[in-house]
Amino acid sequence: MLLVPCPWCGPRDEAEFTYGGQAHVPYPRDPAALTDEEWARHLFFRDNPKGPHAERWCHTISCRRWFNVVRDTATNEILAAYRIGESRPVIL
């Protein structure tokens, strides 16, 4: 069982959460100017690192708030959790 540390509610079982994809993906400045290929890359291509990865999660069963998590994809260990708008913590 994975315990996800919600910044508002504290650690909860992963079944209470919804994964929202990679965090810190900026929206294009002028989406209408993108080619179909550029738009497809923005929508569907994401980083897939082995190690620490910033992700978005939503606490759907409780507070229903979105937040970011840094999770090690090799070990599934959650290294940090922080609110949307806060800077990504430095993980050593």
Backbone atoms as SQL, in Angstrom:
CREATE TABLE atoms (id INTEGER PRIMARY KEY, chain TEXT, resi INTEGER, resn TEXT, atom TEXT, x REAL, y REAL, z REAL);
INSERT INTO atoms VALUES
  (1, 'A', 1, 'MET', 'N', 0.841, -1.171, 0.000),
  (2, 'A', 1, 'MET', 'CA', 0.000, 0.000, 0.000),
  (3, 'A', 1, 'MET', 'C', 0.895, 1.246, 0.000),
  (4, 'A', 2, 'LEU', 'N', 0.550, 2.185, -0.824),
  (5, 'A', 2, 'LEU', 'CA', 1.274, 3.451, -0.922),
  (6, 'A', 2, 'LEU', 'C', 0.522, 4.507, -0.121),
  (7, 'A', 3, 'LEU', 'N', 1.223, 5.173, 0.792),
  (8, 'A', 3, 'LEU', 'CA', 0.643, 6.285, 1.525),
  (9, 'A', 3, 'LEU', 'C', 1.027, 7.578, 0.820),
  (10, 'A', 4, 'VAL', 'N', 0.027, 8.324, 0.408),
  (11, 'A', 4, 'VAL', 'CA', 0.252, 9.581, -0.292),
  (12, 'A', 4, 'VAL', 'C', 0.026, 10.711, 0.710),
  (13, 'A', 5, 'PRO', 'N', 1.036, 11.591, 0.904),
  (14, 'A', 5, 'PRO', 'CA', 0.892, 12.673, 1.888),
  (15, 'A', 5, 'PRO', 'C', 0.194, 13.901, 1.298),
  (16, 'A', 6, 'CYS', 'N', -1.107, 13.992, 1.497),
  (17, 'A', 6, 'CYS', 'CA', -1.852, 15.170, 1.052),
  (18, 'A', 6, 'CYS', 'C', -1.387, 16.367, 1.878),
  (19, 'A', 7, 'PRO', 'N', -1.038, 17.495, 1.237),
  (20, 'A', 7, 'PRO', 'CA', -0.599, 18.675, 1.991),
  (21, 'A', 7, 'PRO', 'C', -1.663, 19.242, 2.934),
  (22, 'A', 8, 'TRP', 'N', -2.938, 18.923, 2.712),
  (23, 'A', 8, 'TRP', 'CA', -4.017, 19.436, 3.552),
  (24, 'A', 8, 'TRP', 'C', -4.518, 18.397, 4.563),
  (25, 'A', 9, 'CYS', 'N', -4.561, 17.120, 4.176),
  (26, 'A', 9, 'CYS', 'CA', -5.179, 16.089, 5.014),
  (27, 'A', 9, 'CYS', 'C', -4.183, 15.134, 5.670),
  (28, 'A', 10, 'GLY', 'N', -2.929, 15.183, 5.249),
  (29, 'A', 10, 'GLY', 'CA', -1.939, 14.258, 5.785),
  (30, 'A', 10, 'GLY', 'C', -1.891, 12.960, 4.985),
  (31, 'A', 11, 'PRO', 'N', -1.116, 11.981, 5.449),
  (32, 'A', 11, 'PRO', 'CA', -0.951, 10.718, 4.715),
  (33, 'A', 11, 'PRO', 'C', -2.257, 9.925, 4.641),
  (34, 'A', 12, 'ARG', 'N', -2.581, 9.477, 3.444),
  (35, 'A', 12, 'ARG', 'CA', -3.781, 8.671, 3.211),
  (36, 'A', 12, 'ARG', 'C', -3.443, 7.561, 2.208),
  (37, 'A', 13, 'ASP', 'N', -4.273, 6.541, 2.193),
  (38, 'A', 13, 'ASP', 'CA', -4.113, 5.414, 1.276),
  (39, 'A', 13, 'ASP', 'C', -4.248, 5.879, -0.171),
  (40, 'A', 14, 'GLU', 'N', -3.451, 5.316, -1.041),
  (41, 'A', 14, 'GLU', 'CA', -3.453, 5.727, -2.453),
  (42, 'A', 14, 'GLU', 'C', -4.810, 5.568, -3.127),
  (43, 'A', 15, 'ALA', 'N', -5.677, 4.716, -2.600),
  (44, 'A', 15, 'ALA', 'CA', -7.005, 4.513, -3.192),
  (45, 'A', 15, 'ALA', 'C', -7.855, 5.781, -3.138),
  (46, 'A', 16, 'GLU', 'N', -7.491, 6.734, -2.277),
  (47, 'A', 16, 'GLU', 'CA', -8.246, 7.990, -2.159),
  (48, 'A', 16, 'GLU', 'C', -7.855, 9.023, -3.209),
  (49, 'A', 17, 'PHE', 'N', -6.850, 8.725, -4.021),
  (50, 'A', 17, 'PHE', 'CA', -6.264, 9.716, -4.922),
  (51, 'A', 17, 'PHE', 'C', -6.427, 9.330, -6.388),
  (52, 'A', 18, 'THR', 'N', -6.331, 10.347, -7.226),
  (53, 'A', 18, 'THR', 'CA', -6.310, 10.167, -8.674),
  (54, 'A', 18, 'THR', 'C', -5.022, 10.761, -9.208),
  (55, 'A', 19, 'TYR', 'N', -4.331, 9.989, -10.035),
  (56, 'A', 19, 'TYR', 'CA', -3.088, 10.444, -10.657),
  (57, 'A', 19, 'TYR', 'C', -3.427, 11.412, -11.776),
  (58, 'A', 20, 'GLY', 'N', -2.698, 12.515, -11.862),
  (59, 'A', 20, 'GLY', 'CA', -3.015, 13.539, -12.862),
  (60, 'A', 20, 'GLY', 'C', -1.930, 13.796, -13.884),
  (61, 'A', 21, 'GLY', 'N', -0.904, 12.950, -13.930),
  (62, 'A', 21, 'GLY', 'CA', 0.138, 13.129, -14.931),
  (63, 'A', 21, 'GLY', 'C', 1.314, 13.943, -14.430),
  (64, 'A', 22, 'GLN', 'N', 2.190, 14.268, -15.344),
  (65, 'A', 22, 'GLN', 'CA', 3.413, 14.998, -15.027),
  (66, 'A', 22, 'GLN', 'C', 3.089, 16.418, -14.566),
  (67, 'A', 23, 'ALA', 'N', 3.790, 16.865, -13.546),
  (68, 'A', 23, 'ALA', 'CA', 3.610, 18.231, -13.029),
  (69, 'A', 23, 'ALA', 'C', 4.490, 19.211, -13.792),
  (70, 'A', 24, 'HIS', 'N', 4.156, 20.465, -13.682),
  (71, 'A', 24, 'HIS', 'CA', 4.953, 21.563, -14.237),
  (72, 'A', 24, 'HIS', 'C', 5.062, 21.520, -15.768),
  (73, 'A', 25, 'VAL', 'N', 3.996, 21.134, -16.432),
  (74, 'A', 25, 'VAL', 'CA', 3.961, 21.157, -17.899),
  (75, 'A', 25, 'VAL', 'C', 3.283, 22.471, -18.297),
  (76, 'A', 26, 'PRO', 'N', 4.031, 23.413, -18.860),
  (77, 'A', 26, 'PRO', 'CA', 3.438, 24.714, -19.187),
  (78, 'A', 26, 'PRO', 'C', 2.491, 24.624, -20.389),
  (79, 'A', 27, 'TYR', 'N', 1.412, 25.369, -20.315),
  (80, 'A', 27, 'TYR', 'CA', 0.473, 25.447, -21.433),
  (81, 'A', 27, 'TYR', 'C', 1.100, 26.312, -22.524),
  (82, 'A', 28, 'PRO', 'N', 0.934, 25.946, -23.794),
  (83, 'A', 28, 'PRO', 'CA', 1.526, 26.753, -24.867),
  (84, 'A', 28, 'PRO', 'C', 1.013, 28.191, -24.851),
  (85, 'A', 29, 'ARG', 'N', 1.903, 29.129, -25.158),
  (86, 'A', 29, 'ARG', 'CA', 1.524, 30.545, -25.182),
  (87, 'A', 29, 'ARG', 'C', 0.446, 30.826, -26.221),
  (88, 'A', 30, 'ASP', 'N', 0.595, 30.238, -27.402),
  (89, 'A', 30, 'ASP', 'CA', -0.359, 30.448, -28.486),
  (90, 'A', 30, 'ASP', 'C', -0.715, 29.087, -29.091),
  (91, 'A', 31, 'PRO', 'N', -1.638, 28.369, -28.482),
  (92, 'A', 31, 'PRO', 'CA', -1.952, 27.021, -28.958),
  (93, 'A', 31, 'PRO', 'C', -2.438, 26.983, -30.407),
  (94, 'A', 32, 'ALA', 'N', -3.101, 28.045, -30.860),
  (95, 'A', 32, 'ALA', 'CA', -3.602, 28.071, -32.232),
  (96, 'A', 32, 'ALA', 'C', -2.464, 28.119, -33.255),
  (97, 'A', 33, 'ALA', 'N', -1.286, 28.558, -32.836),
  (98, 'A', 33, 'ALA', 'CA', -0.153, 28.656, -33.748),
  (99, 'A', 33, 'ALA', 'C', 0.619, 27.344, -33.870),
  (100, 'A', 34, 'LEU', 'N', 0.296, 26.359, -33.029),
  (101, 'A', 34, 'LEU', 'CA', 1.017, 25.088, -33.076),
  (102, 'A', 34, 'LEU', 'C', 0.572, 24.246, -34.260),
  (103, 'A', 35, 'THR', 'N', 1.510, 23.524, -34.805),
  (104, 'A', 35, 'THR', 'CA', 1.160, 22.545, -35.841),
  (105, 'A', 35, 'THR', 'C', 0.483, 21.360, -35.154),
  (106, 'A', 36, 'ASP', 'N', -0.113, 20.494, -35.926),
  (107, 'A', 36, 'ASP', 'CA', -0.739, 19.303, -35.356),
  (108, 'A', 36, 'ASP', 'C', 0.296, 18.456, -34.615),
  (109, 'A', 37, 'GLU', 'N', 1.491, 18.345, -35.168),
  (110, 'A', 37, 'GLU', 'CA', 2.544, 17.566, -34.534),
  (111, 'A', 37, 'GLU', 'C', 2.980, 18.189, -33.202),
  (112, 'A', 38, 'GLU', 'N', 3.133, 19.520, -33.179),
  (113, 'A', 38, 'GLU', 'CA', 3.514, 20.208, -31.941),
  (114, 'A', 38, 'GLU', 'C', 2.421, 20.073, -30.874),
  (115, 'A', 39, 'TRP', 'N', 1.160, 20.183, -31.293),
  (116, 'A', 39, 'TRP', 'CA', 0.055, 20.052, -30.354),
  (117, 'A', 39, 'TRP', 'C', -0.006, 18.628, -29.802),
  (118, 'A', 40, 'ALA', 'N', 0.188, 17.644, -30.647),
  (119, 'A', 40, 'ALA', 'CA', 0.202, 16.244, -30.208),
  (120, 'A', 40, 'ALA', 'C', 1.330, 16.000, -29.216),
  (121, 'A', 41, 'ARG', 'N', 2.515, 16.573, -29.487),
  (122, 'A', 41, 'ARG', 'CA', 3.636, 16.425, -28.544),
  (123, 'A', 41, 'ARG', 'C', 3.285, 17.040, -27.188),
  (124, 'A', 42, 'HIS', 'N', 2.634, 18.197, -27.205),
  (125, 'A', 42, 'HIS', 'CA', 2.246, 18.838, -25.945),
  (126, 'A', 42, 'HIS', 'C', 1.242, 17.978, -25.174),
  (127, 'A', 43, 'LEU', 'N', 0.282, 17.401, -25.858),
  (128, 'A', 43, 'LEU', 'CA', -0.772, 16.643, -25.198),
  (129, 'A', 43, 'LEU', 'C', -0.338, 15.253, -24.726),
  (130, 'A', 44, 'PHE', 'N', 0.493, 14.586, -25.509),
  (131, 'A', 44, 'PHE', 'CA', 0.719, 13.162, -25.273),
  (132, 'A', 44, 'PHE', 'C', 2.130, 12.764, -24.864),
  (133, 'A', 45, 'PHE', 'N', 3.119, 13.587, -25.084),
  (134, 'A', 45, 'PHE', 'CA', 4.489, 13.210, -24.777),
  (135, 'A', 45, 'PHE', 'C', 4.890, 13.780, -23.419),
  (136, 'A', 46, 'ARG', 'N', 5.315, 12.898, -22.532),
  (137, 'A', 46, 'ARG', 'CA', 5.744, 13.292, -21.192),
  (138, 'A', 46, 'ARG', 'C', 7.057, 12.595, -20.854),
  (139, 'A', 47, 'ASP', 'N', 7.747, 13.162, -19.870),
  (140, 'A', 47, 'ASP', 'CA', 8.969, 12.534, -19.391),
  (141, 'A', 47, 'ASP', 'C', 8.624, 11.198, -18.742),
  (142, 'A', 48, 'ASN', 'N', 9.563, 10.254, -18.815),
  (143, 'A', 48, 'ASN', 'CA', 9.369, 8.948, -18.204),
  (144, 'A', 48, 'ASN', 'C', 10.685, 8.523, -17.558),
  (145, 'A', 49, 'PRO', 'N', 11.122, 9.266, -16.524),
  (146, 'A', 49, 'PRO', 'CA', 12.435, 8.995, -15.952),
  (147, 'A', 49, 'PRO', 'C', 12.422, 7.796, -15.011),
  (148, 'A', 50, 'LYS', 'N', 13.586, 7.232, -14.820),
  (149, 'A', 50, 'LYS', 'CA', 13.785, 6.248, -13.762),
  (150, 'A', 50, 'LYS', 'C', 14.400, 7.028, -12.614),
  (151, 'A', 51, 'GLY', 'N', 13.632, 7.265, -11.573),
  (152, 'A', 51, 'GLY', 'CA', 14.085, 8.076, -10.448),
  (153, 'A', 51, 'GLY', 'C', 13.050, 9.131, -10.112),
  (154, 'A', 52, 'PRO', 'N', 13.465, 10.215, -9.439),
  (155, 'A', 52, 'PRO', 'CA', 12.521, 11.249, -9.006),
  (156, 'A', 52, 'PRO', 'C', 11.773, 11.896, -10.177),
  (157, 'A', 53, 'HIS', 'N', 10.465, 12.012, -10.015),
  (158, 'A', 53, 'HIS', 'CA', 9.599, 12.552, -11.066),
  (159, 'A', 53, 'HIS', 'C', 8.479, 13.348, -10.408),
  (160, 'A', 54, 'ALA', 'N', 8.269, 14.598, -10.855),
  (161, 'A', 54, 'ALA', 'CA', 7.199, 15.446, -10.319),
  (162, 'A', 54, 'ALA', 'C', 5.878, 15.089, -11.000),
  (163, 'A', 55, 'GLU', 'N', 4.864, 14.818, -10.183),
  (164, 'A', 55, 'GLU', 'CA', 3.554, 14.392, -10.687),
  (165, 'A', 55, 'GLU', 'C', 2.450, 15.207, -10.018),
  (166, 'A', 56, 'ARG', 'N', 1.304, 15.270, -10.686),
  (167, 'A', 56, 'ARG', 'CA', 0.117, 15.911, -10.101),
  (168, 'A', 56, 'ARG', 'C', -0.797, 14.814, -9.567),
  (169, 'A', 57, 'TRP', 'N', -1.378, 15.053, -8.405),
  (170, 'A', 57, 'TRP', 'CA', -2.323, 14.124, -7.803),
  (171, 'A', 57, 'TRP', 'C', -3.513, 14.923, -7.276),
  (172, 'A', 58, 'CYS', 'N', -4.667, 14.282, -7.216),
  (173, 'A', 58, 'CYS', 'CA', -5.865, 14.896, -6.661),
  (174, 'A', 58, 'CYS', 'C', -6.396, 14.004, -5.539),
  (175, 'A', 59, 'HIS', 'N', -6.715, 14.588, -4.397),
  (176, 'A', 59, 'HIS', 'CA', -7.286, 13.837, -3.272),
  (177, 'A', 59, 'HIS', 'C', -8.796, 13.767, -3.476),
  (178, 'A', 60, 'THR', 'N', -9.212, 12.893, -4.358),
  (179, 'A', 60, 'THR', 'CA', -10.602, 12.837, -4.822),
  (180, 'A', 60, 'THR', 'C', -11.601, 12.389, -3.761),
  (181, 'A', 61, 'ILE', 'N', -11.173, 11.594, -2.792),
  (182, 'A', 61, 'ILE', 'CA', -12.110, 11.069, -1.800),
  (183, 'A', 61, 'ILE', 'C', -12.308, 12.026, -0.621),
  (184, 'A', 62, 'SER', 'N', -11.394, 12.947, -0.407),
  (185, 'A', 62, 'SER', 'CA', -11.494, 13.805, 0.776),
  (186, 'A', 62, 'SER', 'C', -11.601, 15.284, 0.390),
  (187, 'A', 63, 'CYS', 'N', -10.490, 16.010, 0.413),
  (188, 'A', 63, 'CYS', 'CA', -10.534, 17.464, 0.214),
  (189, 'A', 63, 'CYS', 'C', -10.707, 17.876, -1.250),
  (190, 'A', 64, 'ARG', 'N', -10.494, 16.956, -2.179),
  (191, 'A', 64, 'ARG', 'CA', -10.669, 17.169, -3.625),
  (192, 'A', 64, 'ARG', 'C', -9.726, 18.232, -4.185),
  (193, 'A', 65, 'ARG', 'N', -8.590, 18.430, -3.545),
  (194, 'A', 65, 'ARG', 'CA', -7.613, 19.415, -4.013),
  (195, 'A', 65, 'ARG', 'C', -6.490, 18.745, -4.796),
  (196, 'A', 66, 'TRP', 'N', -5.971, 19.496, -5.768),
  (197, 'A', 66, 'TRP', 'CA', -4.821, 19.063, -6.548),
  (198, 'A', 66, 'TRP', 'C', -3.542, 19.501, -5.852),
  (199, 'A', 67, 'PHE', 'N', -2.494, 18.697, -5.974),
  (200, 'A', 67, 'PHE', 'CA', -1.183, 19.026, -5.422),
  (201, 'A', 67, 'PHE', 'C', -0.130, 18.253, -6.201),
  (202, 'A', 68, 'ASN', 'N', 1.116, 18.565, -5.942),
  (203, 'A', 68, 'ASN', 'CA', 2.234, 17.906, -6.629),
  (204, 'A', 68, 'ASN', 'C', 2.967, 16.971, -5.678),
  (205, 'A', 69, 'VAL', 'N', 3.520, 15.933, -6.256),
  (206, 'A', 69, 'VAL', 'CA', 4.289, 14.936, -5.516),
  (207, 'A', 69, 'VAL', 'C', 5.559, 14.660, -6.304),
  (208, 'A', 70, 'VAL', 'N', 6.677, 14.506, -5.611),
  (209, 'A', 70, 'VAL', 'CA', 7.892, 13.990, -6.244),
  (210, 'A', 70, 'VAL', 'C', 7.998, 12.542, -5.808),
  (211, 'A', 71, 'ARG', 'N', 7.887, 11.639, -6.785),
  (212, 'A', 71, 'ARG', 'CA', 7.894, 10.195, -6.525),
  (213, 'A', 71, 'ARG', 'C', 9.040, 9.558, -7.279),
  (214, 'A', 72, 'ASP', 'N', 9.765, 8.661, -6.610),
  (215, 'A', 72, 'ASP', 'CA', 10.827, 7.909, -7.264),
  (216, 'A', 72, 'ASP', 'C', 10.173, 6.768, -8.027),
  (217, 'A', 73, 'THR', 'N', 10.250, 6.793, -9.345),
  (218, 'A', 73, 'THR', 'CA', 9.560, 5.796, -10.157),
  (219, 'A', 73, 'THR', 'C', 10.220, 4.425, -10.072),
  (220, 'A', 74, 'ALA', 'N', 11.452, 4.353, -9.606),
  (221, 'A', 74, 'ALA', 'CA', 12.133, 3.059, -9.472),
  (222, 'A', 74, 'ALA', 'C', 11.714, 2.345, -8.192),
  (223, 'A', 75, 'THR', 'N', 11.491, 3.103, -7.117),
  (224, 'A', 75, 'THR', 'CA', 11.169, 2.495, -5.820),
  (225, 'A', 75, 'THR', 'C', 9.727, 2.741, -5.391),
  (226, 'A', 76, 'ASN', 'N', 9.033, 3.651, -6.056),
  (227, 'A', 76, 'ASN', 'CA', 7.670, 4.079, -5.732),
  (228, 'A', 76, 'ASN', 'C', 7.609, 4.892, -4.437),
  (229, 'A', 77, 'GLU', 'N', 8.764, 5.305, -3.915),
  (230, 'A', 77, 'GLU', 'CA', 8.816, 6.101, -2.695),
  (231, 'A', 77, 'GLU', 'C', 8.441, 7.555, -3.000),
  (232, 'A', 78, 'ILE', 'N', 7.577, 8.121, -2.171),
  (233, 'A', 78, 'ILE', 'CA', 7.222, 9.527, -2.310),
  (234, 'A', 78, 'ILE', 'C', 8.236, 10.338, -1.528),
  (235, 'A', 79, 'LEU', 'N', 8.947, 11.214, -2.239),
  (236, 'A', 79, 'LEU', 'CA', 10.031, 11.990, -1.656),
  (237, 'A', 79, 'LEU', 'C', 9.571, 13.339, -1.130),
  (238, 'A', 80, 'ALA', 'N', 8.508, 13.885, -1.697),
  (239, 'A', 80, 'ALA', 'CA', 7.994, 15.194, -1.268),
  (240, 'A', 80, 'ALA', 'C', 6.578, 15.383, -1.801),
  (241, 'A', 81, 'ALA', 'N', 5.816, 16.195, -1.098),
  (242, 'A', 81, 'ALA', 'CA', 4.491, 16.617, -1.556),
  (243, 'A', 81, 'ALA', 'C', 4.384, 18.113, -1.290),
  (244, 'A', 82, 'TYR', 'N', 3.805, 18.836, -2.239),
  (245, 'A', 82, 'TYR', 'CA', 3.712, 20.286, -2.101),
  (246, 'A', 82, 'TYR', 'C', 2.519, 20.795, -2.896),
  (247, 'A', 83, 'ARG', 'N', 2.025, 21.943, -2.492),
  (248, 'A', 83, 'ARG', 'CA', 0.824, 22.519, -3.096),
  (249, 'A', 83, 'ARG', 'C', 1.106, 23.095, -4.481),
  (250, 'A', 84, 'ILE', 'N', 0.076, 23.129, -5.301),
  (251, 'A', 84, 'ILE', 'CA', 0.169, 23.745, -6.623),
  (252, 'A', 84, 'ILE', 'C', 0.582, 25.202, -6.421),
  (253, 'A', 85, 'GLY', 'N', 1.516, 25.674, -7.218),
  (254, 'A', 85, 'GLY', 'CA', 2.000, 27.046, -7.116),
  (255, 'A', 85, 'GLY', 'C', 3.276, 27.166, -6.304),
  (256, 'A', 86, 'GLU', 'N', 3.564, 26.185, -5.464),
  (257, 'A', 86, 'GLU', 'CA', 4.819, 26.182, -4.722),
  (258, 'A', 86, 'GLU', 'C', 5.924, 25.620, -5.607),
  (259, 'A', 87, 'SER', 'N', 7.154, 26.016, -5.337),
  (260, 'A', 87, 'SER', 'CA', 8.292, 25.510, -6.100),
  (261, 'A', 87, 'SER', 'C', 8.557, 24.051, -5.771),
  (262, 'A', 88, 'ARG', 'N', 9.074, 23.347, -6.770),
  (263, 'A', 88, 'ARG', 'CA', 9.437, 21.950, -6.549),
  (264, 'A', 88, 'ARG', 'C', 10.596, 21.898, -5.566),
  (265, 'A', 89, 'PRO', 'N', 10.492, 21.082, -4.507),
  (266, 'A', 89, 'PRO', 'CA', 11.577, 20.969, -3.544),
  (267, 'A', 89, 'PRO', 'C', 12.826, 20.365, -4.178),
  (268, 'A', 90, 'VAL', 'N', 13.979, 20.756, -3.689),
  (269, 'A', 90, 'VAL', 'CA', 15.238, 20.185, -4.161),
  (270, 'A', 90, 'VAL', 'C', 15.409, 18.837, -3.479),
  (271, 'A', 91, 'ILE', 'N', 15.539, 17.789, -4.266),
  (272, 'A', 91, 'ILE', 'CA', 15.728, 16.437, -3.752),
  (273, 'A', 91, 'ILE', 'C', 17.174, 16.045, -4.010),
  (274, 'A', 92, 'LEU', 'N', 17.894, 15.718, -2.955),
  (275, 'A', 92, 'LEU', 'CA', 19.309, 15.344, -3.102),
  (276, 'A', 92, 'LEU', 'C', 19.478, 13.872, -3.264);
